[in-house]
Structures are given as C-alpha cells and as structure tokens.
C-alpha cells in the first residue's frame, strides 16, 4: 500500500555521468553566462552613449542675440 510518507522516505536517485559530459555541461553553462554578460555590456554601452549625447554641451545660449546687437561678449 502506498502512503503519503513513502515519497519523503524514498531512496535517493543517483545519476552517474561521465567526466567528459560533466565538463562539457560546465563549459556550456559558462558559455551561456559569458554570452549574457556580453549582451549586458552591449546594452550598457548603448545606454552610456545615449547619456553622453544628452550631456554634450549645447551651443552657447544667446548666440543668436549677439548677432543682433553686434557685440561678441562671452561674459
């Protein structure tokens, strides 16, 4: 007869994997992490470039007014 406690006290399942398969799985996992890091770096670089464009100094304000009065004062 099957009871609720049978699932808690069932013997552990042991999986035997060759060393080569284990190393390949670890390598695949690291490659996925590396690709994710590269993607994130790309996103951050693009974001940095947009922020840098926003922070570029604008043309001198009032430059159009200087041409009207004929004075070129930077104060």
Secondary structure, DSSP 8 states (H G I E B T S, - for coil): ---GGGTTSS--------HHHHHHHHHHHHHHHHHHHHHHHHHHHHHHHHHHHHHS----TTHHHHHHHT-----
